[in-house]
Amino acid sequence: MDGRPTSHRVDTVARATPFQRLYEFYRLSGYERRRHEPGVLDFTFGDPHEPPSEAYVEALREATVPQHELWFAYNFGDAKAIDAATESLRRHVGMPFEPADVHLTTGGFAAISTALKIVGDPGDEVLYSLPPWFLYEGLILEAGLVPVKVSIDRDTFDLDLDAIAAAITPRTRIVIVNSPNNPTGRIYPPETLERLAAVLEDASQRNGRRIHLVSDEAYNRIVYDGAHFRSPTEFYPWSFLAYSYGKTLLSPGERIGYLAVPPTMPDREELRAAIEAIQITGGWLFPNASMQYALPKLETLAFDIPLYQRKRDVMVAALREIGYRVSVPEGTFYLFPEAPGGDDAAFAQALDREGVLVLPGTMFETPGFFRICLTATMATIEESLPRFAAAFDRVG
Ligand SMILES: Cc1ncc(COP(=O)(O)O)c(C=O)c1O
Protein backbone atom coordinates (compact mmCIF):
# COMPACT_ATOMS: atom_id res chain seq x y z
CA MET A 1 0.00 0.00 0.00
CA ASP A 2 1.19 3.51 -0.80
CA GLY A 3 0.97 5.27 2.58
CA ARG A 4 1.77 8.74 1.29
CA PRO A 5 -0.63 11.26 2.83
CA THR A 6 -0.34 13.72 -0.04
CA SER A 7 -0.22 13.71 -3.83
CA HIS A 8 2.80 14.07 -6.09
CA ARG A 9 1.36 17.45 -6.97
CA VAL A 10 1.89 18.57 -3.37
CA ASP A 11 5.48 17.35 -3.51
CA THR A 12 6.22 19.45 -6.54
CA VAL A 13 4.18 22.55 -5.71
CA ALA A 14 3.95 23.08 -1.97
CA ARG A 15 7.46 21.82 -1.30
CA ALA A 16 9.03 24.00 -4.00
CA THR A 17 11.75 26.00 -2.29
CA PRO A 18 10.41 29.58 -2.60
CA PHE A 19 6.94 28.49 -1.54
CA GLN A 20 8.35 26.51 1.37
CA ARG A 21 10.49 29.47 2.49
CA LEU A 22 7.48 31.76 2.38
CA TYR A 23 5.33 29.29 4.28
CA GLU A 24 7.98 28.75 6.92
CA PHE A 25 8.41 32.48 7.42
CA TYR A 26 4.73 33.40 7.41
CA ARG A 27 3.16 30.45 9.18
CA LEU A 28 5.86 28.65 11.17
CA SER A 29 8.45 31.21 12.28
CA GLY A 30 6.20 33.00 14.78
CA TYR A 31 5.92 35.99 12.42
CA GLU A 32 2.13 36.25 12.76
CA ARG A 33 2.50 36.69 16.53
CA ARG A 34 5.70 38.76 16.39
CA ARG A 35 4.29 41.35 13.98
CA HIS A 36 1.65 42.31 16.59
CA GLU A 37 4.04 42.51 19.57
CA PRO A 38 4.23 45.97 21.13
CA GLY A 39 7.16 47.97 19.77
CA VAL A 40 7.69 45.74 16.75
CA LEU A 41 7.82 47.62 13.42
CA ASP A 42 6.68 45.51 10.49
CA PHE A 43 8.10 46.17 7.01
CA THR A 44 7.52 42.71 5.55
CA PHE A 45 4.39 42.28 3.42
CA GLY A 46 2.16 44.67 1.46
CA ASP A 47 -0.64 44.65 4.00
CA PRO A 48 -2.43 47.87 4.96
CA HIS A 49 -1.31 49.53 8.21
CA GLU A 50 -4.19 51.98 8.38
CA PRO A 51 -7.97 51.64 8.09
CA PRO A 52 -9.40 51.69 4.54
CA SER A 53 -10.82 54.94 3.17
CA GLU A 54 -14.50 55.69 3.74
CA ALA A 55 -14.98 55.82 -0.06
CA TYR A 56 -13.67 52.25 -0.36
CA VAL A 57 -15.90 50.95 2.43
CA GLU A 58 -18.93 52.75 0.98
CA ALA A 59 -18.32 51.23 -2.49
CA LEU A 60 -18.30 47.73 -0.98
CA ARG A 61 -21.30 48.44 1.24
CA GLU A 62 -23.41 49.64 -1.71
CA ALA A 63 -22.41 46.64 -3.81
CA THR A 64 -23.76 44.17 -1.26
CA VAL A 65 -27.32 45.55 -1.38
CA PRO A 66 -29.20 43.37 -3.91
CA GLN A 67 -31.06 45.20 -6.69
CA HIS A 68 -32.73 42.12 -8.20
CA GLU A 69 -33.07 38.39 -7.63
CA LEU A 70 -29.98 37.53 -9.69
CA TRP A 71 -27.70 39.90 -7.76
CA PHE A 72 -25.69 37.09 -6.18
CA ALA A 73 -26.06 34.60 -9.06
CA TYR A 74 -23.04 33.01 -10.78
CA ASN A 75 -21.28 35.89 -12.45
CA PHE A 76 -18.70 35.49 -15.25
CA GLY A 77 -18.11 39.22 -15.44
CA ASP A 78 -20.53 42.07 -14.81
CA ALA A 79 -20.83 44.22 -17.96
CA LYS A 80 -20.49 47.54 -16.10
CA ALA A 81 -17.43 46.29 -14.23
CA ILE A 82 -15.79 45.10 -17.42
CA ASP A 83 -16.57 48.39 -19.18
CA ALA A 84 -14.98 50.34 -16.32
CA ALA A 85 -11.87 48.16 -16.35
CA THR A 86 -11.60 48.33 -20.16
CA GLU A 87 -11.99 52.10 -20.24
CA SER A 88 -9.24 52.50 -17.65
CA LEU A 89 -6.97 50.04 -19.46
CA ARG A 90 -7.38 52.02 -22.68
CA ARG A 91 -6.46 55.20 -20.84
CA HIS A 92 -3.48 53.72 -19.00
CA VAL A 93 -1.99 51.59 -21.77
CA GLY A 94 -3.15 53.64 -24.79
CA MET A 95 -4.43 50.67 -26.82
CA PRO A 96 -8.08 50.01 -27.82
CA PHE A 97 -8.68 46.97 -25.58
CA GLU A 98 -12.08 45.33 -26.17
CA PRO A 99 -14.40 44.46 -23.27
CA ALA A 100 -14.60 40.85 -24.53
CA ASP A 101 -10.85 40.54 -23.90
CA VAL A 102 -10.94 41.75 -20.31
CA HIS A 103 -11.57 38.79 -17.99
CA LEU A 104 -12.25 39.58 -14.34
CA THR A 105 -10.32 37.35 -11.93
CA THR A 106 -9.75 36.93 -8.23
CA GLY A 107 -6.72 39.23 -8.39
CA GLY A 108 -3.28 38.88 -9.93
CA PHE A 109 -2.75 35.29 -8.71
CA ALA A 110 -5.65 33.98 -10.79
CA ALA A 111 -4.83 36.17 -13.79
CA ILE A 112 -1.27 34.84 -13.91
CA SER A 113 -2.21 31.19 -13.34
CA THR A 114 -4.92 31.41 -16.02
CA ALA A 115 -2.51 32.92 -18.55
CA LEU A 116 0.04 30.17 -17.85
CA LYS A 117 -2.54 27.46 -18.47
CA ILE A 118 -3.97 29.07 -21.62
CA VAL A 119 -0.76 28.66 -23.62
CA GLY A 120 1.45 26.31 -21.56
CA ASP A 121 1.46 22.55 -22.19
CA PRO A 122 2.92 20.20 -19.55
CA GLY A 123 6.71 20.34 -19.64
CA ASP A 124 6.86 23.76 -21.34
CA GLU A 125 9.35 26.17 -19.83
CA VAL A 126 8.44 29.50 -18.26
CA LEU A 127 11.25 32.01 -18.00
CA TYR A 128 11.41 34.83 -15.45
CA SER A 129 13.98 37.03 -13.78
CA LEU A 130 15.34 36.96 -10.23
CA PRO A 131 14.45 38.50 -7.87
CA PRO A 132 10.88 37.38 -8.61
CA TRP A 133 7.55 37.63 -6.88
CA PHE A 134 7.90 34.57 -4.66
CA LEU A 135 4.81 32.76 -5.93
CA TYR A 136 5.69 32.50 -9.64
CA GLU A 137 7.43 29.18 -9.08
CA GLY A 138 4.45 27.61 -7.28
CA LEU A 139 1.98 28.81 -9.93
CA ILE A 140 4.21 27.53 -12.75
CA LEU A 141 4.67 24.10 -11.17
CA GLU A 142 0.99 23.79 -10.37
CA ALA A 143 0.25 24.39 -14.07
CA GLY A 144 2.57 21.46 -14.93
CA LEU A 145 5.19 23.81 -16.37
CA VAL A 146 8.92 24.15 -15.71
CA PRO A 147 10.40 27.29 -14.13
CA VAL A 148 13.59 28.67 -15.68
CA LYS A 149 15.27 31.59 -13.92
CA VAL A 150 17.82 34.19 -14.91
CA SER A 151 19.12 37.08 -12.82
CA ILE A 152 18.42 40.73 -13.57
CA ASP A 153 21.39 43.07 -13.95
CA ARG A 154 22.20 43.59 -10.27
CA ASP A 155 23.72 47.06 -10.81
CA THR A 156 20.89 48.64 -12.78
CA PHE A 157 18.04 46.31 -11.72
CA ASP A 158 17.15 46.23 -15.43
CA LEU A 159 16.32 43.00 -17.31
CA ASP A 160 19.41 41.14 -18.50
CA LEU A 161 18.33 40.53 -22.09
CA ASP A 162 21.45 38.55 -23.02
CA ALA A 163 20.76 36.18 -20.11
CA ILE A 164 17.12 35.86 -21.20
CA ALA A 165 18.11 35.16 -24.83
CA ALA A 166 20.67 32.57 -23.67
CA ALA A 167 18.15 30.78 -21.43
CA ILE A 168 15.52 30.33 -24.17
CA THR A 169 15.25 26.75 -25.43
CA PRO A 170 12.89 25.06 -27.91
CA ARG A 171 10.62 24.30 -24.90
CA THR A 172 10.30 27.95 -23.84
CA ARG A 173 6.65 28.94 -24.11
CA ILE A 174 6.21 31.88 -21.75
CA VAL A 175 8.30 34.74 -20.39
CA ILE A 176 6.96 36.56 -17.32
CA VAL A 177 7.90 40.21 -16.87
CA ASN A 178 6.96 42.23 -13.80
CA SER A 179 7.14 46.01 -14.18
CA PRO A 180 7.05 48.05 -11.97
CA ASN A 181 9.00 45.34 -10.25
CA ASN A 182 8.47 43.77 -6.87
CA PRO A 183 10.93 43.92 -5.09
CA THR A 184 13.32 46.30 -6.96
CA GLY A 185 10.84 49.07 -7.79
CA ARG A 186 12.33 49.30 -11.30
CA ILE A 187 10.15 50.27 -14.27
CA TYR A 188 11.66 48.71 -17.39
CA PRO A 189 12.27 51.42 -20.00
CA PRO A 190 10.78 51.30 -23.51
CA GLU A 191 14.18 50.49 -25.06
CA THR A 192 14.44 47.37 -22.89
CA LEU A 193 10.90 46.31 -23.78
CA GLU A 194 11.55 46.84 -27.50
CA ARG A 195 14.71 44.75 -27.33
CA LEU A 196 12.90 42.08 -25.29
CA ALA A 197 10.19 41.90 -27.96
CA ALA A 198 12.88 41.43 -30.63
CA VAL A 199 14.48 38.61 -28.58
CA LEU A 200 11.12 36.85 -28.22
CA GLU A 201 10.22 37.30 -31.89
CA ASP A 202 13.61 35.96 -33.02
CA ALA A 203 13.43 32.96 -30.72
CA SER A 204 9.82 32.19 -31.73
CA GLN A 205 10.83 32.18 -35.40
CA ARG A 206 13.88 30.03 -34.67
CA ASN A 207 11.86 27.55 -32.57
CA GLY A 208 8.93 27.47 -34.97
CA ARG A 209 6.70 27.92 -31.91
CA ARG A 210 5.33 31.12 -30.45
CA ILE A 211 6.72 32.40 -27.14
CA HIS A 212 4.17 34.41 -25.14
CA LEU A 213 4.75 37.23 -22.72
CA VAL A 214 2.85 37.43 -19.42
CA SER A 215 3.06 40.99 -18.17
CA ASP A 216 2.48 41.09 -14.42
CA GLU A 217 1.36 44.68 -13.82
CA ALA A 218 0.06 44.54 -10.26
CA TYR A 219 1.82 47.87 -9.52
CA ASN A 220 1.30 49.69 -12.81
CA ARG A 221 -0.53 52.63 -11.20
CA ILE A 222 1.96 52.99 -8.33
CA VAL A 223 4.64 55.12 -9.95
CA TYR A 224 6.57 58.13 -8.68
CA ASP A 225 8.16 61.37 -9.90
CA GLY A 226 5.57 61.64 -12.69
CA ALA A 227 7.01 58.48 -14.34
CA HIS A 228 5.08 57.25 -17.36
CA PHE A 229 4.67 53.49 -17.08
CA ARG A 230 4.88 51.68 -20.41
CA SER A 231 3.22 48.28 -20.56
CA PRO A 232 5.33 45.46 -22.06
CA THR A 233 2.13 44.46 -23.91
CA GLU A 234 2.52 47.56 -26.13
CA PHE A 235 5.72 46.12 -27.58
CA TYR A 236 4.88 42.46 -28.18
CA PRO A 237 1.50 41.36 -29.59
CA TRP A 238 1.53 37.83 -28.09
CA SER A 239 1.08 39.21 -24.57
CA PHE A 240 -1.27 38.77 -21.63
CA LEU A 241 -1.71 41.58 -19.10
CA ALA A 242 -2.35 40.54 -15.48
CA TYR A 243 -3.64 43.24 -13.12
CA SER A 244 -4.73 43.27 -9.49
CA TYR A 245 -6.67 46.00 -7.69
CA GLY A 246 -5.30 44.74 -4.37
CA LYS A 247 -2.19 46.92 -4.52
CA THR A 248 -3.64 50.22 -5.76
CA LEU A 249 -6.46 49.94 -3.23
CA LEU A 250 -4.27 48.42 -0.48
CA SER A 251 -6.83 45.71 0.11
CA PRO A 252 -5.21 42.41 -0.92
CA GLY A 253 -7.76 40.34 0.97
CA GLU A 254 -10.64 41.63 -1.19
CA ARG A 255 -9.94 39.73 -4.37
CA ILE A 256 -10.38 41.38 -7.75
CA GLY A 257 -8.23 41.92 -10.83
CA TYR A 258 -8.22 40.91 -14.48
CA LEU A 259 -6.45 39.12 -17.27
CA ALA A 260 -6.55 41.27 -20.42
CA VAL A 261 -5.61 40.29 -23.95
CA PRO A 262 -4.43 43.28 -26.00
CA PRO A 263 -6.09 44.13 -29.32
CA THR A 264 -2.80 43.39 -31.09
CA MET A 265 -2.88 39.66 -30.14
CA PRO A 266 -3.57 37.60 -33.30
CA ASP A 267 -6.55 35.21 -33.12
CA ARG A 268 -7.54 36.55 -29.72
CA GLU A 269 -11.23 35.71 -30.35
CA GLU A 270 -10.27 32.04 -29.99
CA LEU A 271 -8.89 32.68 -26.52
CA ARG A 272 -12.11 34.07 -25.04
CA ALA A 273 -13.95 30.82 -24.34
CA ALA A 274 -10.68 29.09 -23.40
CA ILE A 275 -9.91 31.67 -20.71
CA GLU A 276 -13.39 31.29 -19.24
CA ALA A 277 -13.03 27.50 -19.21
CA ILE A 278 -9.71 27.68 -17.36
CA GLN A 279 -11.21 30.11 -14.84
CA ILE A 280 -14.07 27.71 -14.16
CA THR A 281 -11.97 24.55 -13.91
CA GLY A 282 -9.35 26.38 -11.84
CA GLY A 283 -11.99 26.56 -9.11
CA TRP A 284 -14.17 29.51 -10.18
CA LEU A 285 -11.50 32.19 -10.48
CA PHE A 286 -14.06 35.00 -11.02
CA PRO A 287 -14.38 37.66 -8.31
CA ASN A 288 -17.36 37.59 -5.98
CA ALA A 289 -20.42 39.26 -7.53
CA SER A 290 -20.33 42.09 -4.98
CA MET A 291 -16.70 42.94 -5.80
CA GLN A 292 -17.67 43.13 -9.47
CA TYR A 293 -20.54 45.56 -8.75
CA ALA A 294 -18.16 47.71 -6.70
CA LEU A 295 -15.58 47.88 -9.49
CA PRO A 296 -16.75 51.03 -11.34
CA LYS A 297 -16.37 52.97 -8.06
CA LEU A 298 -13.16 51.17 -7.06
CA GLU A 299 -11.67 52.13 -10.43
CA THR A 300 -11.75 55.77 -9.35
CA LEU A 301 -9.90 55.18 -6.06
CA ALA A 302 -6.24 54.70 -5.13
CA PHE A 303 -4.16 55.15 -2.02
CA ASP A 304 -2.30 58.41 -1.51
CA ILE A 305 0.59 57.98 -3.99
CA PRO A 306 2.28 61.35 -3.20
CA LEU A 307 2.39 60.30 0.47
CA TYR A 308 4.11 57.06 -0.55
CA GLN A 309 6.61 59.01 -2.60
CA ARG A 310 7.42 61.07 0.51
CA LYS A 311 7.78 57.86 2.56
CA ARG A 312 10.14 56.49 -0.09
CA ASP A 313 12.18 59.72 -0.06
CA VAL A 314 12.43 59.87 3.75
CA MET A 315 13.50 56.21 3.95
CA VAL A 316 16.01 56.32 1.07
CA ALA A 317 17.65 59.54 2.31
CA ALA A 318 17.92 58.26 5.89
CA LEU A 319 19.27 54.84 4.89
CA ARG A 320 21.89 56.41 2.61
CA GLU A 321 22.90 58.81 5.39
CA ILE A 322 23.47 55.80 7.66
CA GLY A 323 25.60 54.13 4.98
CA TYR A 324 23.20 51.69 3.28
CA ARG A 325 23.45 51.17 -0.47
CA VAL A 326 19.94 51.51 -1.84
CA SER A 327 18.54 52.58 -5.20
CA VAL A 328 15.49 54.80 -5.58
CA PRO A 329 12.45 52.77 -6.68
CA GLU A 330 10.53 54.29 -9.61
CA GLY A 331 7.32 52.50 -8.62
CA THR A 332 5.74 49.93 -6.21
CA PHE A 333 5.98 50.36 -2.45
CA TYR A 334 9.19 48.43 -1.86
CA LEU A 335 12.86 49.23 -1.32
CA PHE A 336 15.50 46.61 -2.06
CA PRO A 337 18.72 47.70 -0.33
CA GLU A 338 21.95 45.73 -0.13
CA ALA A 339 22.34 43.89 3.18
CA PRO A 340 25.25 45.41 5.11
CA GLY A 341 27.86 42.69 5.65
CA GLY A 342 26.48 40.73 2.69
CA ASP A 343 24.61 38.05 4.67
CA ASP A 344 20.94 38.99 4.23
CA ALA A 345 19.58 36.35 6.62
CA ALA A 346 21.99 37.43 9.38
CA PHE A 347 21.18 41.07 8.73
CA ALA A 348 17.42 40.48 8.85
CA GLN A 349 18.03 38.85 12.23
CA ALA A 350 20.08 41.83 13.38
CA LEU A 351 17.15 44.07 12.45
CA ASP A 352 14.74 41.69 14.17
CA ARG A 353 16.75 42.11 17.39
CA GLU A 354 16.05 45.85 17.04
CA GLY A 355 12.35 45.06 16.62
CA VAL A 356 12.30 45.72 12.86
CA LEU A 357 10.91 43.03 10.54
CA VAL A 358 12.02 42.85 6.88
CA LEU A 359 12.33 40.06 4.32
CA PRO A 360 15.81 38.73 3.49
CA GLY A 361 16.82 38.57 -0.18
CA THR A 362 17.07 34.76 0.00
CA MET A 363 13.26 34.75 0.03
CA PHE A 364 13.55 36.32 -3.44
CA GLU A 365 16.36 33.95 -4.45
CA THR A 366 18.65 36.97 -4.39
CA PRO A 367 21.02 36.78 -1.41
CA GLY A 368 22.82 39.94 -0.33
CA PHE A 369 19.73 42.19 -0.40
CA PHE A 370 16.66 42.68 1.77
CA ARG A 371 13.18 44.07 1.13
CA ILE A 372 11.47 46.89 3.02
CA CYS A 373 7.73 47.40 2.44
CA LEU A 374 6.54 51.00 2.70
CA THR A 375 2.90 50.28 3.47
CA ALA A 376 4.05 50.98 7.06
CA THR A 377 3.01 54.46 8.23
CA MET A 378 5.27 57.53 8.14
CA ALA A 379 5.34 57.44 11.97
CA THR A 380 6.57 53.82 11.85
CA ILE A 381 9.20 54.77 9.28
CA GLU A 382 10.46 57.62 11.45
CA GLU A 383 10.53 55.42 14.55
CA SER A 384 12.49 52.76 12.65
CA LEU A 385 15.37 54.97 11.48
CA PRO A 386 17.51 54.83 14.68
CA ARG A 387 16.97 51.08 14.69
CA PHE A 388 18.17 50.74 11.09
CA ALA A 389 21.24 52.75 12.21
CA ALA A 390 21.81 50.48 15.24
CA ALA A 391 21.61 47.29 13.14
CA PHE A 392 23.98 48.80 10.57
CA ASP A 393 26.51 49.69 13.30
CA ARG A 394 26.23 46.25 14.82
CA VAL A 395 27.19 44.58 11.53
CA GLY A 396 29.53 47.27 10.15
C1 LIG B 1 4.50 41.14 -8.46
C2 LIG B 1 3.21 40.64 -7.95
N1 LIG B 1 2.38 40.02 -8.79
C3 LIG B 1 1.19 39.53 -8.40
C4 LIG B 1 0.79 39.65 -7.09
C5 LIG B 1 -0.54 39.09 -6.69
O1 LIG B 1 -1.42 40.10 -6.37
P1 LIG B 1 -2.84 39.74 -5.69
O2 LIG B 1 -2.55 39.18 -4.32
O3 LIG B 1 -3.52 41.05 -5.57
O4 LIG B 1 -3.49 38.76 -6.55
C6 LIG B 1 1.63 40.28 -6.16
C7 LIG B 1 1.25 40.36 -4.73
O5 LIG B 1 2.05 40.55 -3.86
C8 LIG B 1 2.86 40.80 -6.60
O6 LIG B 1 3.69 41.43 -5.77
The ligand as an SDF file (V2000), in Angstrom:
LIG
                    3D

 16 16  0  0  0  0  0  0  0  0999 V2000
    4.4970   41.1440   -8.4600 C   0  0  0  0  0  0  0  0  0  0  0  0
    3.2100   40.6370   -7.9460 C   0  0  0  0  0  0  0  0  0  0  0  0
    2.3780   40.0160   -8.7870 N   0  0  0  0  0  0  0  0  0  0  0  0
    1.1900   39.5340   -8.3960 C   0  0  0  0  0  0  0  0  0  0  0  0
    0.7880   39.6510   -7.0860 C   0  0  0  0  0  0  0  0  0  0  0  0
   -0.5360   39.0890   -6.6870 C   0  0  0  0  0  0  0  0  0  0  0  0
   -1.4210   40.1020   -6.3690 O   0  0  0  0  0  0  0  0  0  0  0  0
   -2.8430   39.7440   -5.6870 P   0  0  0  0  0  0  0  0  0  0  0  0
   -2.5490   39.1750   -4.3240 O   0  0  0  0  0  0  0  0  0  0  0  0
   -3.5230   41.0530   -5.5680 O   0  0  0  0  0  0  0  0  0  0  0  0
   -3.4940   38.7610   -6.5530 O   0  0  0  0  0  0  0  0  0  0  0  0
    1.6280   40.2750   -6.1550 C   0  0  0  0  0  0  0  0  0  0  0  0
    1.2500   40.3600   -4.7290 C   0  0  0  0  0  0  0  0  0  0  0  0
    2.0530   40.5500   -3.8640 O   0  0  0  0  0  0  0  0  0  0  0  0
    2.8580   40.8000   -6.6010 C   0  0  0  0  0  0  0  0  0  0  0  0
    3.6940   41.4280   -5.7680 O   0  0  0  0  0  0  0  0  0  0  0  0
  1  2  1  0
  2  3  1  0
  2 15  2  0
  3  4  2  0
  4  5  1  0
  5  6  1  0
  5 12  2  0
  6  7  1  0
  7  8  1  0
  8  9  2  0
  8 10  1  0
  8 11  1  0
 12 13  1  0
 12 15  1  0
 13 14  2  0
 15 16  1  0
M  END
$$$$
